[in-house]
Amino acid sequence: MPRMFDLIRANALSSHQMMSASKGALRLPAAEMVEILVLIAEHNKIFGANARFTLAAWDEASAKTIVADPSTPKEVLEYWLDPKNLRAPLFSLLLENESVPLTKIADLAATLKGEWIDAMIASPRIRKSRQVQNDLSSNKELTGVQAARVRELITGQSAEALAAEQPPTPTVAELAAPLETHASEPTTPPEPQLPPPVAESASEASDSETESALVAFFMEHAAEIAAEGEKPFQPLGGIHEEFHHEPEAEIKVAAASASAGSAPVLTPAAAPDHKPTAPRKLVNPEDEKRGSVLQKINKLDIKGRINLAMKGSKEERSILVRDGTKIVAMAVLDSPKISDGEVEKFASQRNVLEAVLRAIPMKRRFVKNYAVVRNLVFNPRTPLDISLGLMKNLLVQDLRNLSGNKEISDTVRKLALRMFKQKSEAATKK
């Protein structure tokens, strides 16, 4: 009797049977069921989406057993190694599986970033492969720390020994100075110009952690900063979104002023002494303060805005995270001063770069915060692969609410409904 896998590949099943297969509802061993789901997901246009949903929500313990087995079909291993299907708990096991070719891992080493790179650097198998190490070293998404660890793997020298061979770390003033000099400039170089000073208390100015983070950020992203040139501050959504005037309130004040009391009937002679005056416009102190912050930011170049993003106030970070220049917005997330509450707000914003929403879950501190995870999944601007990867962490009630949210994609809604039903049934059985 032919295997179910062969029947599906030959299109020999009815639509009803194919629907059951795409939902993982066939009575088959887990490994065989996953192999069938991958086949449907990759090659069936009608039921492929259902199969991808099922694989995204597949039981983690079962998936770990499958990806760690060298006898698992190559198609299954490659499916879970595809960047759009990566799952953190499975990734390290896939790296160690000898059935996964190093050439495939090398391709990923040159393109992935964040926690995926950390997992590669920690992999015993990759520590023995010079090919993958070289591809890692060419990855432009490496952080300063990751680049140092990769150099340590390649050279066999400790980070301390490598640092001893490097020239002294430049100061913030040196990094903030122009990155290129020209032969036509005077022999005596001008004094390095720091970005306009940030209003800080004495304790903040001497914050060594912030200063170190700023130096590291300038060093790590020097090429990107130079490439951006002198782009002015251009927030996503426009400046007007920063202010929240209440014209209706002003109209009400005007109406109240006009109708207050019983005004006496004026004679023509008395009329000039009682000319109607326009109601005084009410100024919101918060808007006024925000306006002055915007004026300050508008005067800064890219280096100045990065400096402010790292060392400035909560108000300044809330504006700079919307900067259309990616490197400035990313500096906000790297600031040691940023709070979890701020990140929760950023995760729900629609007027930030997609790169910001991708970067938030790459930082372990942020992804441990449930509110951050929930806000990212509920944000229509969050990339689909990020939302699908985070959904498994949502509580049952949030999955229910998500399944009815018309603002997010159909893919997320359908998977949320499926996961809600699965978790509800599991809770009922207990």
Disulfide bonds with the S-S distance in Angstrom:
none
